[in-house]
């Protein structure tokens, strides 16, 4: 069955093993990559997930930071403010998802130099992002491995270059299980409500027939 849960969404994290490049340009040392990929089925452990095409249409990208491994205790290596010309990270939404271009201050920032070197050497080859879902659909919730379709992303708050972009971590798998169980509970609650409503209607209809038969 399909379901569109209508409730406040928590912030979620996703990562992809995707090409990340480091190159020297006229602007300076730049890293480019794609943290969000459309129409790519990913095994979340307890369910599959697809971010559908145009999920970023209307997404809030007004203030997005760039980190390494989502380490918020460190100073951001770049930032996009409304994607204006002075931003040190440029965001581009295209037909395949989201592309970023990060201008690193390798001259004054040792961590920026380390990241640039790691990407150049291929030691870091993945990207991840933190976001909130605005609209989603679930399919085959009664199966052992249902499918979640992310229709719209409400906002993206942070993008990271990551050492392990896959969903293998215990923390992410635990959140995936909680997400699935929450949706299944909502479905069962809805089913129970419908069942009670039907039973009530049947009882009322039966009582009406009995009353009419006595008149």
WORASUL-V344215 format. One line per field, one symbol per residue. phi: phi as a letter, one per 30 degrees, with the letter a starting at -180 (. if undefined). psi: psi as a letter, one per 20 degrees, with the letter a starting at -180 (. if undefined). A space follows every 10 residues. Layout:
phi: ???
psi: ???
//
This chain:
phi: .cabecadcd dbbbbbdbdb cbacbddkdb cbabdbbdhc dbddjcacbb cdeidcdidd bdbbccbchh dddcdedaac chhdddddbc cbcbdckbcb bcccdddcbd dddddedddd didcbbbbbc abdcbbbcbh ddddbdbccd dbcdaccabb dbdbddcddd dddddddddd dddddddddd dddddddddd dddddddddd ddddd
psi: rqqnpnrppr prpqqqorpp qpqpahhbpq pqrohppqko ppojgirqpp oqpjijojqo khnpqpapkk niiqpqirqo ojkrhiqipp pppaiicppq opopmihioh hgggggghgh ijhpkrqqqp rpphprqqql hirhnrppoo gppgqphqqq pqgnirkiqh gghghggggg hgghghghgg ghggghgggg hggggghggh ghhi.
//
